[in-house]
Structure formats: structure tokens, C-alpha cells
Amino acid sequence: MMRKLTWDVAIAAVVFWVLITFFRAGGISIEAFKSTLPSVLIFAMIYAAIRVALVVWRKGNDE
């Protein structure tokens, strides 16, 4: 279950990174990817925390 969760977060972060780079920087480039990295890391940490909380909460309801 955690492996799937890790892949879900990784894929969501990469998609978010490409979209945020394209819209904020106006195109795809190495410098644009570097400038949007902090935003993507924050997004990934928040998204992962929410997903883990949902998994734990759902598992707690089953017991």
C-alpha cells in the first residue's frame, strides 16, 4: 500500500512540476524547473501528508 502511495505522490508531484513550470515561467527549461522546485517540494510534502492521513483514517475506521 505504501509503495502505491509513494508512486501516486511522485507522479502527482511531477505533473504539478511540469504544469507550474509551464504556467509560471512561460515555458519549459532547466532554469524554469530550478526556479519552481521549492513550490513543488512544498506541494509534494502537503499532498503526501494528506494522503497518508487519509490512509490512516480509513484504516482506523475499519477496526
PDB file of N, CA, C, O and CB in Angstrom:
ATOM      1  N   MET A   1       0.816  -1.180   0.000  1.00  0.00           N
ATOM      2  CA  MET A   1       0.000   0.000   0.000  1.00  0.00           C
ATOM      3  C   MET A   1       0.874   1.263   0.000  1.00  0.00           C
ATOM      4  O   MET A   1       0.575   2.226  -0.707  1.00  0.00           O
ATOM      5  CB  MET A   1      -0.936  -0.013   1.201  1.00  0.00           C
ATOM      6  N   MET A   2       1.939   1.255   0.785  1.00  0.00           N
ATOM      7  CA  MET A   2       2.791   2.442   0.849  1.00  0.00           C
ATOM      8  C   MET A   2       3.575   2.659  -0.445  1.00  0.00           C
ATOM      9  O   MET A   2       3.886   3.794  -0.807  1.00  0.00           O
ATOM     10  CB  MET A   2       3.755   2.327   2.021  1.00  0.00           C
ATOM     11  N   ARG A   3       3.890   1.568  -1.135  1.00  0.00           N
ATOM     12  CA  ARG A   3       4.582   1.717  -2.420  1.00  0.00           C
ATOM     13  C   ARG A   3       3.672   2.416  -3.433  1.00  0.00           C
ATOM     14  O   ARG A   3       4.120   3.284  -4.182  1.00  0.00           O
ATOM     15  CB  ARG A   3       5.031   0.335  -2.963  1.00  0.00           C
ATOM     16  N   LYS A   4       2.409   2.036  -3.448  1.00  0.00           N
ATOM     17  CA  LYS A   4       1.445   2.688  -4.344  1.00  0.00           C
ATOM     18  C   LYS A   4       1.276   4.152  -3.962  1.00  0.00           C
ATOM     19  O   LYS A   4       1.187   5.016  -4.834  1.00  0.00           O
ATOM     20  CB  LYS A   4       0.079   1.964  -4.302  1.00  0.00           C
ATOM     21  N   LEU A   5       1.233   4.431  -2.678  1.00  0.00           N
ATOM     22  CA  LEU A   5       1.102   5.803  -2.201  1.00  0.00           C
ATOM     23  C   LEU A   5       2.313   6.639  -2.623  1.00  0.00           C
ATOM     24  O   LEU A   5       2.168   7.795  -3.021  1.00  0.00           O
ATOM     25  CB  LEU A   5       0.942   5.826  -0.671  1.00  0.00           C
ATOM     26  N   THR A   6       3.496   6.050  -2.532  1.00  0.00           N
ATOM     27  CA  THR A   6       4.713   6.748  -2.948  1.00  0.00           C
ATOM     28  C   THR A   6       4.677   7.073  -4.433  1.00  0.00           C
ATOM     29  O   THR A   6       5.026   8.182  -4.839  1.00  0.00           O
ATOM     30  CB  THR A   6       5.949   5.906  -2.626  1.00  0.00           C
ATOM     31  N   TRP A   7       4.257   6.108  -5.245  1.00  0.00           N
ATOM     32  CA  TRP A   7       4.149   6.348  -6.685  1.00  0.00           C
ATOM     33  C   TRP A   7       3.105   7.409  -6.988  1.00  0.00           C
ATOM     34  O   TRP A   7       3.321   8.258  -7.853  1.00  0.00           O
ATOM     35  CB  TRP A   7       3.803   5.053  -7.417  1.00  0.00           C
ATOM     36  N   ASP A   8       1.980   7.374  -6.290  1.00  0.00           N
ATOM     37  CA  ASP A   8       0.935   8.383  -6.508  1.00  0.00           C
ATOM     38  C   ASP A   8       1.457   9.792  -6.213  1.00  0.00           C
ATOM     39  O   ASP A   8       1.212  10.726  -6.976  1.00  0.00           O
ATOM     40  CB  ASP A   8      -0.294   8.080  -5.626  1.00  0.00           C
ATOM     41  N   VAL A   9       2.167   9.931  -5.113  1.00  0.00           N
ATOM     42  CA  VAL A   9       2.712  11.240  -4.749  1.00  0.00           C
ATOM     43  C   VAL A   9       3.781  11.672  -5.746  1.00  0.00           C
ATOM     44  O   VAL A   9       3.823  12.838  -6.137  1.00  0.00           O
ATOM     45  CB  VAL A   9       3.296  11.207  -3.324  1.00  0.00           C
ATOM     46  N   ALA A  10       4.634  10.760  -6.157  1.00  0.00           N
ATOM     47  CA  ALA A  10       5.691  11.093  -7.121  1.00  0.00           C
ATOM     48  C   ALA A  10       5.105  11.530  -8.461  1.00  0.00           C
ATOM     49  O   ALA A  10       5.561  12.513  -9.046  1.00  0.00           O
ATOM     50  CB  ALA A  10       6.624   9.892  -7.327  1.00  0.00           C
ATOM     51  N   ILE A  11       4.119  10.822  -8.940  1.00  0.00           N
ATOM     52  CA  ILE A  11       3.505  11.170 -10.224  1.00  0.00           C
ATOM     53  C   ILE A  11       2.778  12.509 -10.128  1.00  0.00           C
ATOM     54  O   ILE A  11       2.869  13.339 -11.033  1.00  0.00           O
ATOM     55  CB  ILE A  11       2.528  10.066 -10.674  1.00  0.00           C
ATOM     56  N   ALA A  12       2.058  12.712  -9.030  1.00  0.00           N
ATOM     57  CA  ALA A  12       1.361  13.991  -8.846  1.00  0.00           C
ATOM     58  C   ALA A  12       2.351  15.150  -8.769  1.00  0.00           C
ATOM     59  O   ALA A  12       2.089  16.224  -9.311  1.00  0.00           O
ATOM     60  CB  ALA A  12       0.498  13.952  -7.574  1.00  0.00           C
ATOM     61  N   ALA A  13       3.485  14.943  -8.102  1.00  0.00           N
ATOM     62  CA  ALA A  13       4.491  15.998  -7.986  1.00  0.00           C
ATOM     63  C   ALA A  13       5.102  16.331  -9.348  1.00  0.00           C
ATOM     64  O   ALA A  13       5.321  17.501  -9.661  1.00  0.00           O
ATOM     65  CB  ALA A  13       5.592  15.577  -7.004  1.00  0.00           C
ATOM     66  N   VAL A  14       5.374  15.317 -10.147  1.00  0.00           N
ATOM     67  CA  VAL A  14       5.957  15.565 -11.472  1.00  0.00           C
ATOM     68  C   VAL A  14       4.961  16.295 -12.373  1.00  0.00           C
ATOM     69  O   VAL A  14       5.335  17.232 -13.078  1.00  0.00           O
ATOM     70  CB  VAL A  14       6.392  14.236 -12.130  1.00  0.00           C
ATOM     71  N   VAL A  15       3.715  15.877 -12.352  1.00  0.00           N
ATOM     72  CA  VAL A  15       2.697  16.559 -13.166  1.00  0.00           C
ATOM     73  C   VAL A  15       2.541  18.006 -12.694  1.00  0.00           C
ATOM     74  O   VAL A  15       2.467  18.922 -13.513  1.00  0.00           O
ATOM     75  CB  VAL A  15       1.330  15.811 -13.086  1.00  0.00           C
ATOM     76  N   PHE A  16       2.490  18.210 -11.376  1.00  0.00           N
ATOM     77  CA  PHE A  16       2.382  19.561 -10.834  1.00  0.00           C
ATOM     78  C   PHE A  16       3.589  20.391 -11.235  1.00  0.00           C
ATOM     79  O   PHE A  16       3.451  21.563 -11.587  1.00  0.00           O
ATOM     80  CB  PHE A  16       2.245  19.523  -9.308  1.00  0.00           C
ATOM     81  N   TRP A  17       4.780  19.786 -11.183  1.00  0.00           N
ATOM     82  CA  TRP A  17       6.012  20.498 -11.530  1.00  0.00           C
ATOM     83  C   TRP A  17       5.988  20.969 -12.980  1.00  0.00           C
ATOM     84  O   TRP A  17       6.329  22.117 -13.266  1.00  0.00           O
ATOM     85  CB  TRP A  17       7.230  19.603 -11.292  1.00  0.00           C
ATOM     86  N   VAL A  18       5.594  20.103 -13.880  1.00  0.00           N
ATOM     87  CA  VAL A  18       5.543  20.486 -15.296  1.00  0.00           C
ATOM     88  C   VAL A  18       4.511  21.592 -15.511  1.00  0.00           C
ATOM     89  O   VAL A  18       4.784  22.572 -16.203  1.00  0.00           O
ATOM     90  CB  VAL A  18       5.209  19.259 -16.182  1.00  0.00           C
ATOM     91  N   LEU A  19       3.328  21.436 -14.919  1.00  0.00           N
ATOM     92  CA  LEU A  19       2.280  22.452 -15.105  1.00  0.00           C
ATOM     93  C   LEU A  19       2.682  23.794 -14.499  1.00  0.00           C
ATOM     94  O   LEU A  19       2.527  24.832 -15.143  1.00  0.00           O
ATOM     95  CB  LEU A  19       0.963  21.976 -14.480  1.00  0.00           C
ATOM     96  N   ILE A  20       3.192  23.787 -13.283  1.00  0.00           N
ATOM     97  CA  ILE A  20       3.558  25.047 -12.629  1.00  0.00           C
ATOM     98  C   ILE A  20       4.722  25.710 -13.355  1.00  0.00           C
ATOM     99  O   ILE A  20       4.773  26.936 -13.446  1.00  0.00           O
ATOM    100  CB  ILE A  20       3.922  24.805 -11.151  1.00  0.00           C
ATOM    101  N   THR A  21       5.651  24.920 -13.870  1.00  0.00           N
ATOM    102  CA  THR A  21       6.770  25.481 -14.634  1.00  0.00           C
ATOM    103  C   THR A  21       6.271  26.112 -15.921  1.00  0.00           C
ATOM    104  O   THR A  21       6.695  27.208 -16.288  1.00  0.00           O
ATOM    105  CB  THR A  21       7.816  24.397 -14.947  1.00  0.00           C
ATOM    106  N   PHE A  22       5.381  25.429 -16.599  1.00  0.00           N
ATOM    107  CA  PHE A  22       4.872  25.948 -17.870  1.00  0.00           C
ATOM    108  C   PHE A  22       4.107  27.252 -17.664  1.00  0.00           C
ATOM    109  O   PHE A  22       4.294  28.201 -18.425  1.00  0.00           O
ATOM    110  CB  PHE A  22       3.968  24.910 -18.548  1.00  0.00           C
ATOM    111  N   PHE A  23       3.256  27.312 -16.653  1.00  0.00           N
ATOM    112  CA  PHE A  23       2.422  28.499 -16.468  1.00  0.00           C
ATOM    113  C   PHE A  23       3.144  29.648 -15.778  1.00  0.00           C
ATOM    114  O   PHE A  23       2.889  30.808 -16.103  1.00  0.00           O
ATOM    115  CB  PHE A  23       1.205  28.139 -15.677  1.00  0.00           C
ATOM    116  N   ARG A  24       4.042  29.359 -14.834  1.00  0.00           N
ATOM    117  CA  ARG A  24       4.762  30.442 -14.148  1.00  0.00           C
ATOM    118  C   ARG A  24       5.895  31.000 -14.979  1.00  0.00           C
ATOM    119  O   ARG A  24       6.078  32.216 -15.045  1.00  0.00           O
ATOM    120  CB  ARG A  24       5.305  29.954 -12.829  1.00  0.00           C
ATOM    121  N   ALA A  25       6.655  30.130 -15.611  1.00  0.00           N
ATOM    122  CA  ALA A  25       7.847  30.568 -16.339  1.00  0.00           C
ATOM    123  C   ALA A  25       7.572  30.804 -17.816  1.00  0.00           C
ATOM    124  O   ALA A  25       8.423  31.342 -18.524  1.00  0.00           O
ATOM    125  CB  ALA A  25       8.950  29.547 -16.187  1.00  0.00           C
ATOM    126  N   GLY A  26       6.412  30.416 -18.283  1.00  0.00           N
ATOM    127  CA  GLY A  26       6.082  30.643 -19.676  1.00  0.00           C
ATOM    128  C   GLY A  26       6.697  29.630 -20.627  1.00  0.00           C
ATOM    129  O   GLY A  26       6.657  29.834 -21.841  1.00  0.00           O
ATOM    130  N   GLY A  27       7.247  28.583 -20.132  1.00  0.00           N
ATOM    131  CA  GLY A  27       7.841  27.562 -20.979  1.00  0.00           C
ATOM    132  C   GLY A  27       8.626  26.568 -20.152  1.00  0.00           C
ATOM    133  O   GLY A  27       8.771  26.704 -18.938  1.00  0.00           O
ATOM    134  N   ILE A  28       9.123  25.570 -20.844  1.00  0.00           N
ATOM    135  CA  ILE A  28       9.868  24.509 -20.184  1.00  0.00           C
ATOM    136  C   ILE A  28      11.354  24.717 -20.436  1.00  0.00           C
ATOM    137  O   ILE A  28      11.802  24.732 -21.582  1.00  0.00           O
ATOM    138  CB  ILE A  28       9.412  23.113 -20.684  1.00  0.00           C
ATOM    139  N   SER A  29      12.119  24.878 -19.352  1.00  0.00           N
ATOM    140  CA  SER A  29      13.572  24.986 -19.451  1.00  0.00           C
ATOM    141  C   SER A  29      14.176  24.536 -18.123  1.00  0.00           C
ATOM    142  O   SER A  29      13.473  24.406 -17.120  1.00  0.00           O
ATOM    143  CB  SER A  29      14.014  26.450 -19.807  1.00  0.00           C
ATOM    144  N   ILE A  30      15.446  24.308 -18.130  1.00  0.00           N
ATOM    145  CA  ILE A  30      16.133  23.869 -16.909  1.00  0.00           C
ATOM    146  C   ILE A  30      16.053  24.959 -15.837  1.00  0.00           C
ATOM    147  O   ILE A  30      15.814  24.661 -14.666  1.00  0.00           O
ATOM    148  CB  ILE A  30      17.616  23.516 -17.210  1.00  0.00           C
ATOM    149  N   GLU A  31      16.249  26.196 -16.225  1.00  0.00           N
ATOM    150  CA  GLU A  31      16.184  27.302 -15.265  1.00  0.00           C
ATOM    151  C   GLU A  31      14.777  27.451 -14.693  1.00  0.00           C
ATOM    152  O   GLU A  31      14.612  27.760 -13.513  1.00  0.00           O
ATOM    153  CB  GLU A  31      16.623  28.614 -15.930  1.00  0.00           C
ATOM    154  N   ALA A  32      13.774  27.234 -15.523  1.00  0.00           N
ATOM    155  CA  ALA A  32      12.395  27.316 -15.034  1.00  0.00           C
ATOM    156  C   ALA A  32      12.110  26.199 -14.045  1.00  0.00           C
ATOM    157  O   ALA A  32      11.448  26.421 -13.031  1.00  0.00           O
ATOM    158  CB  ALA A  32      11.400  27.254 -16.203  1.00  0.00           C
ATOM    159  N   PHE A  33      12.605  24.993 -14.332  1.00  0.00           N
ATOM    160  CA  PHE A  33      12.426  23.879 -13.400  1.00  0.00           C
ATOM    161  C   PHE A  33      13.110  24.176 -12.067  1.00  0.00           C
ATOM    162  O   PHE A  33      12.565  23.872 -11.006  1.00  0.00           O
ATOM    163  CB  PHE A  33      12.982  22.576 -14.004  1.00  0.00           C
ATOM    164  N   LYS A  34      14.305  24.771 -12.120  1.00  0.00           N
ATOM    165  CA  LYS A  34      15.027  25.099 -10.891  1.00  0.00           C
ATOM    166  C   LYS A  34      14.288  26.160 -10.080  1.00  0.00           C
ATOM    167  O   LYS A  34      14.278  26.105  -8.850  1.00  0.00           O
ATOM    168  CB  LYS A  34      16.440  25.582 -11.219  1.00  0.00           C
ATOM    169  N   SER A  35      13.679  27.113 -10.753  1.00  0.00           N
ATOM    170  CA  SER A  35      13.009  28.199 -10.032  1.00  0.00           C
ATOM    171  C   SER A  35      11.701  27.752  -9.388  1.00  0.00           C
ATOM    172  O   SER A  35      11.260  28.361  -8.414  1.00  0.00           O
ATOM    173  CB  SER A  35      12.741  29.357 -10.973  1.00  0.00           C
ATOM    174  N   THR A  36      11.081  26.712  -9.908  1.00  0.00           N
ATOM    175  CA  THR A  36       9.813  26.245  -9.342  1.00  0.00           C
ATOM    176  C   THR A  36       9.991  25.070  -8.379  1.00  0.00           C
ATOM    177  O   THR A  36       9.009  24.576  -7.826  1.00  0.00           O
ATOM    178  CB  THR A  36       8.871  25.844 -10.457  1.00  0.00           C
ATOM    179  N   LEU A  37      11.209  24.623  -8.175  1.00  0.00           N
ATOM    180  CA  LEU A  37      11.455  23.472  -7.305  1.00  0.00           C
ATOM    181  C   LEU A  37      10.940  23.656  -5.878  1.00  0.00           C
ATOM    182  O   LEU A  37      10.316  22.734  -5.352  1.00  0.00           O
ATOM    183  CB  LEU A  37      12.925  23.185  -7.263  1.00  0.00           C
ATOM    184  N   PRO A  38      11.167  24.799  -5.223  1.00  0.00           N
ATOM    185  CA  PRO A  38      10.650  24.938  -3.849  1.00  0.00           C
ATOM    186  C   PRO A  38       9.127  24.789  -3.758  1.00  0.00           C
ATOM    187  O   PRO A  38       8.623  24.173  -2.819  1.00  0.00           O
ATOM    188  CB  PRO A  38      11.054  26.290  -3.287  1.00  0.00           C
ATOM    189  N   SER A  39       8.403  25.341  -4.711  1.00  0.00           N
ATOM    190  CA  SER A  39       6.944  25.209  -4.715  1.00  0.00           C
ATOM    191  C   SER A  39       6.521  23.758  -4.868  1.00  0.00           C
ATOM    192  O   SER A  39       5.563  23.315  -4.235  1.00  0.00           O
ATOM    193  CB  SER A  39       6.335  26.047  -5.834  1.00  0.00           C
ATOM    194  N   VAL A  40       7.227  23.026  -5.699  1.00  0.00           N
ATOM    195  CA  VAL A  40       6.891  21.623  -5.931  1.00  0.00           C
ATOM    196  C   VAL A  40       7.191  20.782  -4.692  1.00  0.00           C
ATOM    197  O   VAL A  40       6.424  19.877  -4.361  1.00  0.00           O
ATOM    198  CB  VAL A  40       7.665  21.079  -7.141  1.00  0.00           C
ATOM    199  N   LEU A  41       8.275  21.064  -4.018  1.00  0.00           N
ATOM    200  CA  LEU A  41       8.605  20.320  -2.799  1.00  0.00           C
ATOM    201  C   LEU A  41       7.560  20.562  -1.707  1.00  0.00           C
ATOM    202  O   LEU A  41       7.165  19.632  -1.005  1.00  0.00           O
ATOM    203  CB  LEU A  41      10.002  20.719  -2.289  1.00  0.00           C
ATOM    204  N   ILE A  42       7.121  21.800  -1.570  1.00  0.00           N
ATOM    205  CA  ILE A  42       6.070  22.110  -0.595  1.00  0.00           C
ATOM    206  C   ILE A  42       4.788  21.386  -0.964  1.00  0.00           C
ATOM    207  O   ILE A  42       4.137  20.792  -0.105  1.00  0.00           O
ATOM    208  CB  ILE A  42       5.821  23.631  -0.516  1.00  0.00           C
ATOM    209  N   PHE A  43       4.420  21.432  -2.257  1.00  0.00           N
ATOM    210  CA  PHE A  43       3.223  20.727  -2.720  1.00  0.00           C
ATOM    211  C   PHE A  43       3.319  19.232  -2.416  1.00  0.00           C
ATOM    212  O   PHE A  43       2.365  18.633  -1.918  1.00  0.00           O
ATOM    213  CB  PHE A  43       3.020  20.949  -4.228  1.00  0.00           C
ATOM    214  N   ALA A  44       4.465  18.637  -2.717  1.00  0.00           N
ATOM    215  CA  ALA A  44       4.628  17.193  -2.514  1.00  0.00           C
ATOM    216  C   ALA A  44       4.521  16.822  -1.043  1.00  0.00           C
ATOM    217  O   ALA A  44       3.913  15.805  -0.710  1.00  0.00           O
ATOM    218  CB  ALA A  44       5.973  16.725  -3.069  1.00  0.00           C
ATOM    219  N   MET A  45       5.099  17.627  -0.157  1.00  0.00           N
ATOM    220  CA  MET A  45       5.015  17.320   1.271  1.00  0.00           C
ATOM    221  C   MET A  45       3.584  17.438   1.791  1.00  0.00           C
ATOM    222  O   MET A  45       3.129  16.592   2.561  1.00  0.00           O
ATOM    223  CB  MET A  45       5.933  18.247   2.063  1.00  0.00           C
ATOM    224  N   ILE A  46       2.880  18.480   1.376  1.00  0.00           N
ATOM    225  CA  ILE A  46       1.495  18.653   1.825  1.00  0.00           C
ATOM    226  C   ILE A  46       0.603  17.558   1.253  1.00  0.00           C
ATOM    227  O   ILE A  46      -0.229  16.994   1.964  1.00  0.00           O
ATOM    228  CB  ILE A  46       0.961  20.039   1.417  1.00  0.00           C
ATOM    229  N   TYR A  47       0.777  17.256  -0.036  1.00  0.00           N
ATOM    230  CA  TYR A  47      -0.035  16.223  -0.681  1.00  0.00           C
ATOM    231  C   TYR A  47       0.219  14.853  -0.036  1.00  0.00           C
ATOM    232  O   TYR A  47      -0.716  14.092   0.211  1.00  0.00           O
ATOM    233  CB  TYR A  47       0.269  16.168  -2.198  1.00  0.00           C
ATOM    234  N   ALA A  48       1.482  14.554   0.229  1.00  0.00           N
ATOM    235  CA  ALA A  48       1.812  13.270   0.865  1.00  0.00           C
ATOM    236  C   ALA A  48       1.227  13.186   2.271  1.00  0.00           C
ATOM    237  O   ALA A  48       0.719  12.139   2.672  1.00  0.00           O
ATOM    238  CB  ALA A  48       3.337  13.073   0.921  1.00  0.00           C
ATOM    239  N   ALA A  49       1.297  14.280   3.017  1.00  0.00           N
ATOM    240  CA  ALA A  49       0.738  14.274   4.372  1.00  0.00           C
ATOM    241  C   ALA A  49      -0.770  14.042   4.352  1.00  0.00           C
ATOM    242  O   ALA A  49      -1.302  13.309   5.186  1.00  0.00           O
ATOM    243  CB  ALA A  49       1.053  15.594   5.083  1.00  0.00           C
ATOM    244  N   ILE A  50      -1.449  14.662   3.408  1.00  0.00           N
ATOM    245  CA  ILE A  50      -2.897  14.464   3.294  1.00  0.00           C
ATOM    246  C   ILE A  50      -3.216  13.033   2.904  1.00  0.00           C
ATOM    247  O   ILE A  50      -4.121  12.419   3.469  1.00  0.00           O
ATOM    248  CB  ILE A  50      -3.496  15.433   2.268  1.00  0.00           C
ATOM    249  N   ARG A  51      -2.476  12.496   1.940  1.00  0.00           N
ATOM    250  CA  ARG A  51      -2.736  11.110   1.504  1.00  0.00           C
ATOM    251  C   ARG A  51      -2.476  10.111   2.623  1.00  0.00           C
ATOM    252  O   ARG A  51      -3.256   9.177   2.807  1.00  0.00           O
ATOM    253  CB  ARG A  51      -1.866  10.759   0.292  1.00  0.00           C
ATOM    254  N   VAL A  52      -1.394  10.293   3.372  1.00  0.00           N
ATOM    255  CA  VAL A  52      -1.095   9.389   4.484  1.00  0.00           C
ATOM    256  C   VAL A  52      -2.159   9.512   5.563  1.00  0.00           C
ATOM    257  O   VAL A  52      -2.584   8.505   6.128  1.00  0.00           O
ATOM    258  CB  VAL A  52       0.300   9.687   5.072  1.00  0.00           C
ATOM    259  N   ALA A  53      -2.594  10.728   5.856  1.00  0.00           N
ATOM    260  CA  ALA A  53      -3.647  10.920   6.854  1.00  0.00           C
ATOM    261  C   ALA A  53      -4.935  10.224   6.430  1.00  0.00           C
ATOM    262  O   ALA A  53      -5.618   9.625   7.261  1.00  0.00           O
ATOM    263  CB  ALA A  53      -3.905  12.414   7.079  1.00  0.00           C
ATOM    264  N   LEU A  54      -5.270  10.298   5.152  1.00  0.00           N
ATOM    265  CA  LEU A  54      -6.470   9.616   4.669  1.00  0.00           C
ATOM    266  C   LEU A  54      -6.346   8.108   4.783  1.00  0.00           C
ATOM    267  O   LEU A  54      -7.308   7.434   5.150  1.00  0.00           O
ATOM    268  CB  LEU A  54      -6.749  10.000   3.228  1.00  0.00           C
ATOM    269  N   VAL A  55      -5.181   7.573   4.475  1.00  0.00           N
ATOM    270  CA  VAL A  55      -4.970   6.127   4.590  1.00  0.00           C
ATOM    271  C   VAL A  55      -5.089   5.690   6.048  1.00  0.00           C
ATOM    272  O   VAL A  55      -5.744   4.692   6.347  1.00  0.00           O
ATOM    273  CB  VAL A  55      -3.586   5.730   4.021  1.00  0.00           C
ATOM    274  N   VAL A  56      -4.462   6.431   6.946  1.00  0.00           N
ATOM    275  CA  VAL A  56      -4.518   6.084   8.366  1.00  0.00           C
ATOM    276  C   VAL A  56      -5.940   6.221   8.888  1.00  0.00           C
ATOM    277  O   VAL A  56      -6.402   5.368   9.647  1.00  0.00           O
ATOM    278  CB  VAL A  56      -3.562   6.972   9.182  1.00  0.00           C
ATOM    279  N   TRP A  57      -6.635   7.269   8.500  1.00  0.00           N
ATOM    280  CA  TRP A  57      -8.006   7.495   8.956  1.00  0.00           C
ATOM    281  C   TRP A  57      -8.939   6.392   8.461  1.00  0.00           C
ATOM    282  O   TRP A  57      -9.780   5.900   9.214  1.00  0.00           O
ATOM    283  CB  TRP A  57      -8.509   8.863   8.477  1.00  0.00           C
ATOM    284  N   ARG A  58      -8.787   6.006   7.190  1.00  0.00           N
ATOM    285  CA  ARG A  58      -9.638   4.932   6.649  1.00  0.00           C
ATOM    286  C   ARG A  58      -9.327   3.596   7.318  1.00  0.00           C
ATOM    287  O   ARG A  58     -10.239   2.812   7.579  1.00  0.00           O
ATOM    288  CB  ARG A  58      -9.449   4.810   5.123  1.00  0.00           C
ATOM    289  N   LYS A  59      -8.060   3.330   7.597  1.00  0.00           N
ATOM    290  CA  LYS A  59      -7.686   2.092   8.259  1.00  0.00           C
ATOM    291  C   LYS A  59      -8.228   2.065   9.696  1.00  0.00           C
ATOM    292  O   LYS A  59      -8.598   1.004  10.197  1.00  0.00           O
ATOM    293  CB  LYS A  59      -6.156   1.925   8.255  1.00  0.00           C
ATOM    294  N   GLY A  60      -8.273   3.215  10.350  1.00  0.00           N
ATOM    295  CA  GLY A  60      -8.804   3.315  11.696  1.00  0.00           C
ATOM    296  C   GLY A  60     -10.305   3.068  11.744  1.00  0.00           C
ATOM    297  O   GLY A  60     -10.813   2.564  12.746  1.00  0.00           O
ATOM    298  N   ASN A  61     -11.022   3.411  10.684  1.00  0.00           N
ATOM    299  CA  ASN A  61     -12.458   3.193  10.620  1.00  0.00           C
ATOM    300  C   ASN A  61     -12.807   1.723  10.455  1.00  0.00           C
ATOM    301  O   ASN A  61     -13.901   1.303  10.830  1.00  0.00           O
ATOM    302  CB  ASN A  61     -13.051   3.989   9.487  1.00  0.00           C
ATOM    303  N   ASP A  62     -11.890   0.933   9.896  1.00  0.00           N
ATOM    304  CA  ASP A  62     -12.156  -0.484   9.669  1.00  0.00           C
ATOM    305  C   ASP A  62     -12.099  -1.277  10.965  1.00  0.00           C
ATOM    306  O   ASP A  62     -12.730  -2.329  11.071  1.00  0.00           O
ATOM    307  CB  ASP A  62     -11.163  -1.052   8.670  1.00  0.00           C
ATOM    308  N   GLU A  63     -11.368  -0.802  11.933  1.00  0.00           N
ATOM    309  CA  GLU A  63     -11.176  -1.549  13.183  1.00  0.00           C
ATOM    310  C   GLU A  63     -12.348  -1.381  14.122  1.00  0.00           C
ATOM    311  O   GLU A  63     -12.348  -1.943  15.217  1.00  0.00           O
ATOM    312  CB  GLU A  63      -9.901  -1.106  13.877  1.00  0.00           C
TER     313      GLU A  63
END
